[in-house]
Amino acid sequence: MPWTEQPPRLDIGVIGTGRVGAVLGAALNRAGHKVVACSAVSQVSLLRAEALLPGVPVKPINEVAVDRDLVLLTVPDDVLPELVAGLAATKAISSGTFVLHTSGRSGIKVLEPLTQQGCLPLAIHPIMTFTGTSIDLNRLTGCPFGITAPLALRPVAEALVVEIGGEPVWVPEENRSLYHTALAFGANNLITLVNETVDLLKKAGVDNPTAIVTPLLSASLDNALRNSDSALTGPISRGDISTVTAHLVELAKISPATLNAYKSLGRLTAERALESGMLNIDQAQALLNVLGEDK
C-alpha cells in the first residue's frame, strides 16, 4: 500500500460554545482534530458543550487559549474585538498559533492585535443557520464557508473547511462587510417576509396559511435562484397600477410598517423589472409614482 502523508492533527481550544462554536468544534473532532478545552458561560452553553463536546473540560478563556495549535473564537460579532484585545493584552496565545474566528462581518483585520504577536489569522464564516444541536453536523456537508486569510494561509483555511465537509468560498478582506450585508439582507429579510405574509393571511381569515404559502414561496425561491429577474411575477412586474394601489390601501389599514416595507421593496422590484426589460420606462415611472416614499 503506498504511503500517504496525513494532514497534521490540531489541538484546539474553543472560546464560546454558542450554536456555532460547539457545532464546529464537534465537526473538527469528527475530522480527526482534537478539541482539548472550551469556554462556556451560560447554562445553555454548558449543556451544549456537554452534548456536542463530551469529555472536553470547560475552562477560563486564558486556559482555553494556552498551548493550542488552533484557537477558535466563536463569539458574537460585537464581542469579538474586545475578546481579541484581551487575549493580546494577556499574551494568552502563543506565536505560531492559528486563530480562527467565524464572524461574517469581519475579515482578518480584527485579529491584528494577535497577528502582531505572531499568531496566524483565519476568518472562516459558515453560510448556514445553526440550531446548536447535532442536527447541524450533517448540514455542514456541502455548506459554503466564506474564507478570508493571508494568501500564504489560504490553503490552510480551505483544508479545514473541506475536512469538515464544507465548500470554501474566497472573500477578499476589503469586501467582507458587503459580503455579510448581502447574506443578512437575503436570509433575515426572507424570514421576515415569510412570517409577515403568514400574519397577513391570518388577518384575512385564511385557515392554515403556512400550508397555503409553502408551495408558492418555495417555488418563488427556486425560480429566483434559477432564473434571476426573469422569475419576477405579480402586479409590479406587469405594471398593474390598479392592483398595486389596492394593495397599498389594504396595508394602510393594517400596519404602517408593513406598508412602508411593501413600498420600498416594490420600488426595488420596479427598478429591477425595468433593468431586465420586463417594464418600459413609462410603466416603471408610473409604478414609482404610486409607490411613492415611505411614511
C-alpha positions in Angstrom: 0.0 0.0 0.0 1.5 3.4 -1.0 2.4 5.7 1.9 0.4 8.9 2.0 1.1 11.8 4.3 -1.8 12.6 6.6 -2.7 16.3 7.3 -1.5 17.4 10.7 -3.9 16.9 13.6 -4.5 20.0 15.7 -5.1 20.5 19.4 -8.0 23.1 19.5 -9.4 25.4 22.1 -12.9 26.7 21.6 -13.7 30.1 23.1 -17.5 30.4 23.1 -19.7 27.3 22.9 -22.7 29.0 21.3 -24.6 27.5 18.5 -21.7 27.8 16.0 -18.7 27.1 18.3 -20.0 23.8 19.7 -21.0 22.5 16.3 -17.7 23.5 14.6 -15.8 22.0 17.5 -17.7 18.8 17.1 -17.1 18.8 13.4 -13.4 19.3 13.8 -13.3 16.5 16.3 -15.1 14.3 13.8 -12.5 15.2 11.1 -9.7 13.9 13.4 -8.6 17.0 15.2 -8.9 17.3 19.0 -10.8 19.9 21.0 -8.9 19.8 24.3 -10.7 22.7 26.1 -13.6 25.1 25.7 -15.2 28.0 27.5 -18.9 28.3 28.4 -20.6 31.0 30.4 -24.4 30.4 30.3 -26.2 27.3 31.4 -27.3 26.7 27.8 -23.7 26.9 26.6 -22.6 24.4 29.3 -25.3 22.0 28.2 -24.4 22.5 24.6 -20.7 21.8 25.3 -21.7 18.7 27.3 -23.8 17.4 24.4 -21.5 18.2 21.5 -18.1 18.1 23.1 -18.5 15.4 25.7 -15.5 15.0 27.9 -13.9 18.3 26.9 -13.1 20.3 30.0 -14.7 23.8 30.4 -12.0 26.3 31.5 -11.4 30.0 31.8 -10.7 31.7 28.5 -7.0 32.2 29.0 -6.6 28.5 29.9 -8.6 27.5 26.8 -6.2 29.5 24.6 -2.8 28.5 26.0 -0.6 26.0 24.2 -3.0 25.2 21.4 -2.4 24.7 17.7 -5.7 26.4 16.8 -7.9 28.7 18.9 -11.5 29.0 17.7 -13.1 32.3 18.5 -16.9 31.8 18.2 -18.4 34.8 20.0 -20.9 37.5 18.8 -19.6 40.0 16.3 -19.7 42.9 18.7 -17.8 41.0 21.3 -15.0 39.8 19.0 -12.8 42.9 19.0 -12.9 43.1 22.8 -12.0 39.4 23.1 -9.1 39.8 20.7 -7.8 42.8 22.6 -8.0 41.0 25.9 -6.2 37.9 24.6 -3.5 40.1 23.1 -3.1 42.1 26.3 -2.6 39.0 28.4 -0.4 37.3 25.7 -2.7 34.2 26.2 -2.0 32.8 22.7 1.5 31.7 21.6 3.2 32.9 18.5 2.6 30.5 15.6 -0.9 29.5 16.8 -3.8 29.6 14.2 -6.5 31.9 15.4 -9.8 31.4 13.6 -13.0 33.5 14.0 -16.4 32.8 12.4 -17.8 36.3 12.2 -19.3 37.0 8.8 -18.8 40.7 9.1 -15.1 40.8 9.9 -12.1 39.6 7.9 -8.7 39.2 9.4 -8.1 42.8 10.3 -10.0 42.4 13.6 -7.3 39.8 14.6 -4.5 42.3 14.1 -3.6 42.6 17.8 -2.9 38.9 17.8 -1.3 38.8 14.4 1.2 41.3 15.6 2.2 38.8 18.3 2.9 36.1 15.7 -0.5 34.4 15.6 -1.8 33.1 12.2 -5.2 34.7 11.4 -8.1 32.9 9.7 -11.7 34.2 9.1 -14.0 31.3 8.2 -17.7 32.0 8.2 -20.2 29.2 7.7 -23.0 30.4 5.4 -25.7 28.5 7.3 -28.2 29.0 10.1 -27.4 26.9 13.2 -29.6 25.3 15.9 -26.6 24.4 18.1 -27.5 20.7 18.1 -26.1 17.6 16.4 -28.6 18.2 13.5 -26.2 20.9 12.3 -23.3 18.5 11.8 -24.9 16.9 8.7 -25.9 20.3 7.4 -22.2 21.2 7.1 -21.8 18.7 4.3 -21.7 20.9 1.2 -22.2 24.1 3.2 -20.3 27.1 1.8 -17.9 28.9 4.1 -16.7 32.4 3.4 -13.0 32.4 4.0 -10.5 35.3 4.3 -6.9 34.8 5.2 -3.4 35.9 4.2 -2.6 34.3 0.8 0.0 32.1 2.4 -2.6 30.7 4.8 -5.4 30.3 2.2 -4.6 26.6 1.7 -4.9 26.0 5.5 -8.3 27.7 5.6 -9.6 25.8 2.6 -8.3 22.5 4.0 -10.1 23.0 7.3 -13.4 23.7 5.6 -13.0 20.7 3.2 -12.1 18.4 6.2 -15.5 19.1 7.9 -17.4 18.7 4.6 -17.8 22.3 3.6 -17.1 24.2 0.4 -14.6 27.1 0.7 -15.6 30.4 -0.9 -12.9 33.1 -1.1 -13.9 36.6 0.2 -11.4 39.4 -0.2 -10.7 41.3 3.0 -11.9 44.7 1.6 -15.3 43.1 0.6 -16.0 41.3 3.8 -18.6 43.7 5.1 -20.5 43.8 1.8 -20.4 40.0 1.6 -22.1 39.8 5.0 -24.5 42.6 4.2 -25.7 40.6 1.2 -26.2 37.4 3.2 -28.1 39.2 6.0 -30.2 41.1 3.6 -31.4 37.9 2.0 -31.6 35.5 4.9 -33.0 37.8 7.6 -35.5 39.6 5.4 -36.7 36.3 3.8 -37.7 35.1 7.3 -39.5 38.5 8.0 -41.2 38.4 4.6 -42.5 34.8 5.1 -43.8 35.5 8.6 -45.4 38.8 7.7 -47.1 37.0 4.7 -48.5 34.4 7.0 -49.7 37.0 9.5 -51.5 39.0 6.8 -53.3 35.8 5.6 -54.4 35.1 9.2 -55.8 38.7 9.3 -57.6 37.9 6.1 -59.3 35.0 7.8 -57.5 32.3 5.8 -57.1 28.9 7.6 -53.7 27.2 7.8 -51.9 30.0 5.9 -48.5 28.3 6.3 -49.6 25.3 4.3 -51.1 27.6 1.6 -48.0 29.7 1.0 -45.4 26.9 1.3 -45.7 25.8 -2.4 -45.8 29.3 -3.6 -42.9 30.7 -1.6 -40.8 27.5 -2.2 -41.4 27.8 -6.0 -40.6 31.5 -5.9 -37.3 31.0 -4.2 -36.3 28.2 -6.5 -37.3 30.2 -9.6 -35.4 33.3 -8.4 -32.2 31.2 -7.8 -32.5 29.6 -11.2 -33.7 32.4 -13.4 -32.7 35.7 -11.7 -35.0 38.6 -12.5 -36.9 36.8 -15.2 -38.6 34.9 -12.4 -40.4 38.1 -11.4 -44.2 37.7 -11.4 -47.1 39.7 -9.9 -48.6 43.1 -10.4 -45.4 45.2 -10.2 -43.6 43.1 -12.9 -46.7 43.5 -15.1 -47.2 47.2 -14.4 -50.6 46.7 -12.9 -51.2 50.1 -11.2 -54.7 49.4 -10.0 -53.8 46.2 -8.2 -50.7 47.8 -6.5 -52.9 50.8 -5.5 -55.4 48.4 -3.9 -52.6 46.6 -2.0 -51.5 49.9 -0.6 -55.0 50.8 0.6 -55.3 47.4 2.4 -51.9 47.7 4.1 -52.6 51.2 5.2 -55.5 49.9 7.3 -53.3 47.3 9.0 -49.7 48.4 9.5 -47.7 51.4 8.6 -44.5 49.4 8.9 -45.7 46.7 6.5 -47.0 49.4 4.1 -43.6 51.0 4.1 -41.9 47.7 3.5 -44.2 46.9 0.6 -43.5 50.3 -1.0 -39.7 50.1 -0.5 -39.5 46.6 -1.9 -42.0 47.5 -4.6 -39.7 50.3 -5.8 -36.7 48.0 -5.9 -38.7 45.4 -7.8 -39.9 48.0 -10.3 -36.3 49.2 -10.9 -35.1 45.6 -11.4 -38.1 44.9 -13.7 -37.1 48.0 -15.8 -33.5 47.0 -16.0 -34.3 43.4 -17.1 -36.7 44.7 -19.8 -39.9 43.4 -18.2 -41.2 47.0 -17.9 -40.7 50.0 -20.1 -39.7 53.4 -18.7 -43.3 54.7 -18.7 -44.6 51.7 -16.8 -41.8 51.8 -14.3 -42.2 55.6 -13.7 -46.0 55.2 -13.1 -45.3 52.5 -10.5 -42.7 54.5 -8.8 -45.1 57.4 -8.6 -47.8 55.2 -7.0 -45.3 53.6 -4.6 -44.0 57.0 -3.5 -41.9 57.5 -0.4 -42.2 55.7 2.9 -44.2 57.5 5.6 
